[in-house]
């Protein structure tokens, strides 16, 4: 998504008793419209602060956004202010400008109302950043055992919801800082200050998540509140991925995916395996997945190389998950079956367990023989268990295999390892496969203990 003309945003900073939230929202807006940074068209960014950020003002802005956008638009929503709960502690609200303890029922924005407005947007590329302080004075009790506003929003295709903190925490503004900790980190990553040198011109939503999940807890833990207690703040992410939404692009003086492709593609037939996979990854990143598939399908080494077959199978598997079109699943199945045969013949244990766990997943998704699904899962677990070198992929494989083998308590051990060792990108991928497998085999109740465990361990830190 690089068409800036179709990039939209609704930015809300309530103010009232949190005046710095106005500065938070204004800086987000200014970063988005800065032509030297992101370059959203100014007319595409709606900014509501102070007296404009009332209940009616927020609803009117959503209605305007609905009129402006279509299914190909990308939409960024940002809210900085108070959030709270009411009645049975499982119902949530945002606190607009002018809301008081006396008029709250006429002025709040309830989670179900917010969900309705979001669901009315046609976009399948939507990001919602929630920088909320839960105002205890506006709630019936403390913050313990809350489900959280981010978790309560209904799933919609292509939607990412990122909240600044966990249910029992506050979103902090650190001493001598103009912005909240969460917003400061968001501003840094949107402006491209999160990594040097750049090897990728695009800042995607996973870049944002990866950066704030690392920086927010680290900076919080180095600070203390006014009572001398160490601050704790850990963001939470909920997502329904249809694609990795691009939020910023930095085209100057950096090595881009296009540059990698320009350098390597003309020498395609001469590339070693590492650079071939690097080329294919760059092509996938710029939306040339179909061409990457064609290259691997026609490459003279693919059918004799378990690594390349696994890569090809992963490309097809990704298209299958995103489209639900069976022919992509069948193509992935064929690749991983052949890849497993080669890996066994070559005694390549890493490719044995990677291809075997993919086959277990595909046998489940394609509703094939569950006995064979379990056999692949057992093979993946046994080979990974005996494999000498540790890795996040190894732990994820073993955890997923145990889901298929109905050993859920044991599976948790390996997902804890993933949570401790993996980056947010790998954890999101491992979560997606585990969540799909469990939901099909057992139940898809979002409040199931195991699904809540996966969410806590793989999406929260």
C-alpha positions as CSV (number, residue, x, y, z in Angstrom):
1,X,0.0,0.0,0.0
2,X,2.0,3.0,-1.3
3,X,-0.8,5.1,-2.8
4,X,-0.7,8.1,-0.4
5,X,-3.8,9.5,-2.0
6,X,-5.8,6.6,-0.5
7,X,-4.3,6.8,3.0
8,X,-6.6,8.2,5.7
9,X,-6.5,8.9,9.4
10,X,-8.7,9.9,12.3
11,X,-6.7,11.3,15.2
12,X,-8.3,12.0,18.6
13,X,-6.7,13.7,21.6
14,X,-9.3,14.5,24.2
15,X,-7.5,16.9,26.4
16,X,-9.7,17.8,29.4
17,X,-7.7,16.7,32.5
18,X,-5.0,15.1,30.3
19,X,-3.8,18.2,28.3
20,X,-0.8,16.4,27.0
21,X,-3.1,14.1,24.9
22,X,-3.7,17.1,22.7
23,X,0.0,17.3,22.0
24,X,0.1,13.5,21.4
25,X,-2.6,13.8,18.8
26,X,-1.2,16.9,17.1
27,X,2.3,15.3,16.8
28,X,0.8,12.1,15.3
29,X,-1.1,14.3,12.8
30,X,1.9,16.4,11.9
31,X,4.1,13.4,11.4
32,X,1.5,11.8,9.1
33,X,1.1,14.9,6.8
34,X,4.8,15.8,6.7
35,X,5.8,15.3,3.0
36,X,9.3,14.5,4.1
37,X,8.2,11.7,6.3
38,X,4.9,10.0,5.5
39,X,3.0,12.4,3.3
40,X,-0.7,11.7,4.0
41,X,-2.7,14.3,2.1
42,X,-3.8,16.9,4.7
43,X,-7.4,16.6,3.6
44,X,-7.3,12.9,4.4
45,X,-6.4,13.4,8.1
46,X,-9.1,14.3,10.5
47,X,-7.8,15.8,13.8
48,X,-10.1,16.1,16.8
49,X,-8.8,17.7,20.0
50,X,-10.2,19.4,23.1
51,X,-13.7,20.7,22.5
52,X,-13.9,19.0,19.1
53,X,-13.4,15.6,20.6
54,X,-16.9,15.2,22.0
55,X,-19.1,12.1,21.6
56,X,-20.9,13.7,18.7
57,X,-17.7,15.0,17.2
58,X,-16.2,11.5,17.2
59,X,-19.3,9.9,15.6
60,X,-19.4,12.6,13.0
61,X,-15.8,12.1,12.1
62,X,-16.3,8.4,11.7
63,X,-19.2,9.1,9.4
64,X,-17.1,11.5,7.3
65,X,-14.3,8.9,7.2
66,X,-16.8,6.3,5.9
67,X,-17.8,8.6,3.1
68,X,-14.2,9.3,2.1
69,X,-12.8,5.8,2.1
70,X,-13.3,2.6,0.2
71,X,-12.2,-1.1,0.5
72,X,-8.8,-0.1,-1.0
73,X,-8.1,2.7,1.5
74,X,-5.8,2.3,4.4
75,X,-7.2,3.8,7.6
76,X,-5.2,4.7,10.8
77,X,-7.2,5.4,13.9
78,X,-5.5,6.9,17.0
79,X,-7.0,7.8,20.4
80,X,-5.3,9.4,23.3
81,X,-7.3,10.0,26.5
82,X,-9.1,8.1,29.2
83,X,-10.8,4.7,28.9
84,X,-12.8,2.8,31.5
85,X,-15.3,0.1,32.3
86,X,-18.8,0.1,33.6
87,X,-21.5,-2.2,35.1
88,X,-20.2,-5.7,35.1
89,X,-16.5,-4.8,34.4
90,X,-16.6,-6.4,31.0
91,X,-18.1,-3.4,29.2
92,X,-15.8,-0.6,28.2
93,X,-15.9,3.0,27.0
94,X,-13.8,5.9,25.8
95,X,-14.1,9.2,27.6
96,X,-14.7,12.1,25.2
97,X,-14.2,15.8,26.0
98,X,-16.7,17.1,28.5
99,X,-17.7,13.7,30.1
100,X,-18.2,13.9,33.8
101,X,-19.5,11.6,36.6
102,X,-22.9,13.2,36.2
103,X,-23.4,13.1,32.5
104,X,-21.4,10.0,31.5
105,X,-24.3,8.0,30.1
106,X,-25.0,10.8,27.6
107,X,-21.5,11.6,26.7
108,X,-19.4,8.4,26.7
109,X,-18.5,6.3,23.7
110,X,-19.2,2.6,24.5
111,X,-17.1,-0.2,23.0
112,X,-20.1,-1.6,21.1
113,X,-20.8,1.9,19.6
114,X,-17.1,2.2,18.6
115,X,-17.2,-1.3,17.1
116,X,-20.2,-0.4,15.0
117,X,-18.5,2.7,13.6
118,X,-15.4,0.7,12.8
119,X,-17.3,-2.1,11.2
120,X,-19.0,0.4,8.9
121,X,-15.7,1.3,7.3
122,X,-15.1,-0.6,4.1
123,X,-11.3,-0.7,4.4
124,X,-9.6,-4.0,4.8
125,X,-6.4,-2.3,5.9
126,X,-7.2,-0.7,9.2
127,X,-4.9,0.1,12.2
128,X,-6.2,1.3,15.6
129,X,-3.8,2.7,18.1
130,X,-5.3,3.1,21.6
131,X,-3.3,5.2,24.1
132,X,-5.7,5.0,27.0
133,X,-5.3,5.7,30.7
134,X,-8.1,3.9,32.5
135,X,-9.6,6.5,34.8
136,X,-10.4,4.7,38.1
137,X,-12.6,7.6,39.2
138,X,-14.9,6.9,36.3
139,X,-15.2,3.1,37.0
140,X,-17.0,1.1,39.6
141,X,-13.8,-0.7,40.8
142,X,-10.1,-1.2,40.0
143,X,-8.6,-2.4,36.9
144,X,-7.9,-6.0,37.8
145,X,-9.3,-8.8,35.6
146,X,-10.4,-6.5,32.8
147,X,-10.7,-8.1,29.4
148,X,-9.5,-4.8,27.8
149,X,-11.0,-2.6,25.1
150,X,-8.6,-3.9,22.5
151,X,-9.7,-7.4,23.2
152,X,-13.4,-6.6,23.1
153,X,-13.5,-5.1,19.6
154,X,-14.9,-7.5,17.1
155,X,-12.5,-9.1,14.6
156,X,-12.7,-7.6,11.2
157,X,-10.6,-8.5,8.2
158,X,-7.3,-6.7,8.0
159,X,-7.7,-4.9,11.3
160,X,-4.9,-4.4,13.8
161,X,-5.7,-3.1,17.3
162,X,-2.7,-2.0,19.5
163,X,-3.3,-0.8,23.0
164,X,-0.7,1.0,25.1
165,X,-0.8,-1.3,28.1
166,X,-2.1,-4.4,29.7
167,X,-5.4,-4.6,31.5
168,X,-4.0,-4.0,35.0
169,X,-1.6,-1.2,33.9
170,X,-1.6,2.4,33.1
171,X,-0.4,4.2,30.0
172,X,2.4,6.5,31.4
173,X,3.9,9.8,30.4
174,X,7.4,9.7,31.8
175,X,8.9,12.7,33.7
176,X,10.0,15.6,31.6
177,X,8.5,14.1,28.4
178,X,6.0,16.0,26.3
179,X,4.2,12.9,25.1
180,X,3.1,9.6,26.5
181,X,5.6,6.8,26.4
182,X,3.5,4.8,24.0
183,X,2.9,7.7,21.6
184,X,6.6,8.8,21.8
185,X,7.6,5.3,20.5
186,X,4.9,5.3,17.8
187,X,6.2,8.7,16.6
188,X,9.8,7.4,16.5
189,X,8.9,4.3,14.4
190,X,6.6,6.2,12.1
191,X,9.4,8.7,11.4
192,X,11.8,5.9,10.7
193,X,14.0,6.4,13.8
194,X,13.7,2.8,14.9
195,X,16.5,1.3,12.9
196,X,19.6,2.4,11.1
197,X,20.7,1.8,8.5
198,X,17.5,1.1,6.6
199,X,17.4,-2.0,4.5
200,X,13.6,-1.6,3.9
201,X,12.0,1.7,2.9
202,X,8.6,0.7,4.3
203,X,7.5,1.0,7.9
204,X,4.8,-1.6,8.3
205,X,2.4,-2.3,11.2
206,X,4.6,-5.2,12.3
207,X,7.5,-2.7,12.5
208,X,5.4,-0.6,14.8
209,X,4.4,-3.5,16.9
210,X,7.9,-4.9,17.1
211,X,9.4,-1.6,18.1
212,X,6.8,-0.6,20.8
213,X,6.8,-4.1,22.3
214,X,10.5,-3.8,22.8
215,X,10.9,-0.1,23.7
216,X,7.8,0.6,25.9
217,X,8.5,-2.0,28.5
218,X,12.2,-1.3,28.5
219,X,11.8,2.4,29.1
220,X,9.0,2.0,31.6
221,X,11.1,-0.4,33.7
222,X,13.9,2.2,33.9
223,X,11.5,4.7,35.5
224,X,9.7,5.0,38.8
225,X,6.4,6.5,39.8
226,X,6.0,9.2,42.4
227,X,6.0,6.6,45.2
228,X,9.3,5.2,44.1
229,X,7.8,2.0,42.5
230,X,9.1,0.7,39.2
231,X,6.8,1.4,36.4
232,X,5.4,-1.5,34.4
233,X,3.8,-1.0,31.0
234,X,3.5,-3.7,28.3
235,X,1.5,-3.1,25.1
236,X,-1.1,-5.5,23.7
237,X,-1.8,-6.3,20.1
238,X,-4.8,-7.9,18.4
239,X,-4.9,-8.5,14.7
240,X,-6.8,-10.1,11.9
241,X,-4.2,-10.1,9.2
242,X,-5.1,-9.7,5.5
243,X,-1.8,-8.0,4.7
244,X,1.0,-6.3,6.5
245,X,-0.1,-2.6,6.2
246,X,2.5,-0.1,5.2
247,X,2.3,3.1,7.2
248,X,5.4,5.0,6.1
249,X,7.8,4.9,3.2
250,X,11.3,6.3,3.1
251,X,12.6,6.3,-0.5
252,X,15.8,8.3,-0.2
253,X,19.4,7.0,0.3
254,X,18.5,3.6,1.4
255,X,18.8,0.0,0.1
256,X,15.2,-0.8,-1.0
257,X,13.6,-4.0,-1.9
258,X,13.5,-2.7,-5.4
259,X,17.3,-2.2,-5.2
260,X,17.8,-5.8,-4.0
261,X,15.6,-7.0,-6.9
262,X,17.4,-4.8,-9.4
263,X,20.7,-6.2,-8.2
264,X,19.8,-9.9,-8.0
265,X,17.1,-10.6,-10.5
266,X,19.2,-10.2,-13.6
267,X,21.6,-12.8,-12.2
268,X,18.8,-15.2,-11.1
269,X,20.2,-18.3,-12.6
270,X,23.7,-17.8,-11.1
271,X,22.5,-17.0,-7.5
272,X,23.4,-19.2,-4.6
273,X,20.6,-20.5,-2.4
274,X,21.0,-17.7,0.2
275,X,20.7,-14.9,-2.3
276,X,18.0,-16.6,-4.2
277,X,15.9,-16.8,-1.0
278,X,16.8,-13.1,-0.3
279,X,15.6,-12.1,-3.8
280,X,12.3,-14.0,-3.3
281,X,11.8,-12.4,0.1
282,X,12.2,-8.9,-1.4
283,X,9.8,-9.8,-4.2
284,X,7.2,-11.0,-1.8
285,X,7.7,-7.7,0.3
286,X,6.8,-5.5,-2.7
287,X,3.8,-7.6,-3.7
288,X,5.4,-9.8,-6.3
289,X,4.5,-13.1,-4.6
290,X,3.0,-14.6,-7.7
291,X,6.3,-13.9,-9.6
292,X,8.3,-15.3,-6.8
293,X,6.2,-18.5,-7.0
294,X,6.8,-18.7,-10.8
295,X,10.6,-18.3,-10.3
296,X,10.6,-21.2,-7.8
297,X,8.3,-23.3,-9.9
298,X,10.6,-23.0,-12.9
299,X,14.0,-23.0,-11.2
300,X,16.0,-26.0,-12.1
301,X,17.1,-26.6,-8.4
302,X,13.7,-26.4,-6.7
303,X,12.5,-29.9,-7.2
304,X,15.7,-31.3,-5.8
305,X,16.1,-29.0,-2.8
306,X,14.1,-29.3,0.4
307,X,14.9,-25.7,1.4
308,X,13.5,-24.3,-1.8
309,X,10.5,-26.5,-1.7
310,X,9.8,-25.4,1.8
311,X,10.0,-21.8,0.7
312,X,7.7,-22.4,-2.2
313,X,5.3,-24.3,0.0
314,X,5.3,-21.3,2.5
315,X,4.4,-18.9,-0.3
316,X,1.5,-21.1,-1.4
317,X,0.5,-21.6,2.2
318,X,0.4,-17.8,2.8
319,X,-1.8,-17.3,-0.2
320,X,-4.1,-20.2,1.0
321,X,-4.5,-18.7,4.5
322,X,-5.3,-15.2,3.1
323,X,-7.6,-16.3,0.3
324,X,-9.1,-19.6,1.6
325,X,-8.8,-20.9,-2.0
326,X,-8.2,-24.6,-1.9
327,X,-5.9,-24.8,-5.0
328,X,-3.3,-22.8,-3.1
329,X,-3.5,-25.2,-0.2
330,X,-3.2,-28.2,-2.5
331,X,-0.1,-26.6,-4.1
332,X,1.4,-26.0,-0.7
333,X,0.7,-29.6,0.2
334,X,2.5,-30.9,-2.9
335,X,5.6,-28.8,-2.2
336,X,5.9,-29.9,1.5
337,X,5.3,-33.6,0.6
338,X,8.1,-33.5,-1.9
339,X,10.3,-31.4,0.4
340,X,9.8,-33.9,3.3
341,X,10.8,-36.8,1.0
342,X,14.0,-35.0,0.0
343,X,14.8,-34.0,3.6
344,X,14.4,-37.6,4.8
345,X,16.6,-38.8,2.0
346,X,19.2,-36.2,2.8
347,X,18.9,-36.6,6.6
348,X,18.2,-32.9,6.8
349,X,16.5,-32.8,10.2
350,X,15.7,-29.1,10.2
351,X,13.8,-29.4,6.9
352,X,12.2,-32.7,8.1
353,X,10.5,-31.0,11.0
354,X,9.6,-27.8,9.1
355,X,8.0,-29.6,6.2
356,X,6.3,-32.2,8.5
357,X,4.7,-29.5,10.7
358,X,3.5,-27.7,7.6
359,X,1.9,-30.9,6.4
360,X,0.2,-31.5,9.7
361,X,-1.3,-27.9,9.4
362,X,-2.4,-28.4,5.8
363,X,-3.9,-31.8,6.5
364,X,-6.1,-30.1,9.1
365,X,-7.0,-27.1,7.1
366,X,-7.8,-29.1,4.0
367,X,-9.8,-31.6,6.1
368,X,-7.8,-34.6,5.1
369,X,-7.0,-37.7,7.1
370,X,-6.5,-36.8,10.8
371,X,-4.6,-39.9,11.5
372,X,-2.0,-38.9,9.0
373,X,-2.1,-35.3,10.4
374,X,-1.1,-36.7,13.8
375,X,1.6,-38.9,12.2
376,X,3.2,-35.8,10.6
377,X,2.9,-33.9,13.9
378,X,4.6,-36.8,15.8
379,X,7.3,-36.9,13.2
380,X,7.9,-33.1,13.4
381,X,8.0,-33.3,17.2
382,X,10.4,-36.2,17.4
383,X,12.8,-34.8,14.9
384,X,12.8,-31.3,16.3
385,X,13.3,-32.7,19.8
386,X,16.5,-34.5,18.7
387,X,17.7,-31.6,16.6
388,X,20.9,-30.2,18.1
389,X,20.5,-26.5,17.5
390,X,17.8,-24.4,19.4
391,X,15.6,-21.9,17.5
392,X,12.3,-20.2,17.8
393,X,11.1,-22.2,14.8
394,X,12.0,-25.4,16.6
395,X,10.1,-24.5,19.8
396,X,7.1,-23.3,17.7
397,X,7.1,-26.6,15.8
398,X,7.1,-28.6,18.9
399,X,4.3,-26.6,20.5
400,X,2.2,-26.8,17.4
401,X,2.8,-30.5,17.1
402,X,1.5,-31.1,20.6
403,X,-1.7,-29.3,19.7
404,X,-2.4,-31.9,17.0
405,X,-1.4,-34.6,19.5
406,X,-3.8,-33.3,22.2
407,X,-1.1,-32.6,24.7
408,X,-2.0,-29.0,25.4
409,X,-0.3,-28.6,28.8
410,X,3.0,-29.8,27.4
411,X,2.5,-27.5,24.3
412,X,2.4,-24.5,26.7
413,X,6.0,-25.2,27.7
414,X,7.2,-24.7,24.1
415,X,5.1,-21.6,23.6
416,X,6.6,-20.1,26.7
417,X,10.0,-20.6,25.1
418,X,8.8,-18.9,21.9
419,X,7.5,-16.0,24.0
420,X,10.9,-15.6,25.7
421,X,13.1,-16.0,22.6
422,X,11.1,-14.9,19.6
423,X,10.7,-11.5,18.0
424,X,7.2,-10.2,17.5
425,X,7.2,-11.2,13.8
426,X,7.9,-14.8,14.4
427,X,5.6,-14.9,17.4
428,X,2.7,-13.5,15.3
429,X,3.2,-16.2,12.7
430,X,3.5,-19.0,15.3
431,X,0.4,-17.6,17.0
432,X,-1.6,-17.6,13.8
433,X,-0.9,-21.2,13.0
434,X,-1.5,-22.3,16.6
435,X,-4.8,-20.4,16.9
436,X,-6.1,-21.8,13.7
437,X,-5.1,-25.4,14.6
438,X,-6.7,-25.2,18.1
439,X,-9.8,-23.5,16.9
440,X,-10.5,-26.2,14.3
441,X,-9.6,-29.2,16.5
442,X,-11.1,-28.1,19.8
443,X,-13.2,-24.9,19.9
444,X,-13.0,-21.3,18.6
445,X,-14.3,-19.7,21.9
446,X,-12.0,-16.6,22.3
447,X,-12.3,-17.0,26.1
448,X,-11.0,-20.6,26.0
449,X,-8.1,-20.9,28.5
450,X,-5.7,-22.1,25.9
451,X,-6.5,-19.4,23.4
452,X,-6.1,-16.8,26.1
453,X,-2.8,-18.4,27.0
454,X,-1.6,-18.1,23.4
455,X,-2.7,-14.5,23.2
456,X,-1.0,-13.6,26.4
457,X,2.3,-15.2,25.6
458,X,2.6,-14.5,21.9
459,X,0.8,-11.2,21.3
460,X,1.6,-9.3,24.5
461,X,5.4,-9.1,24.7
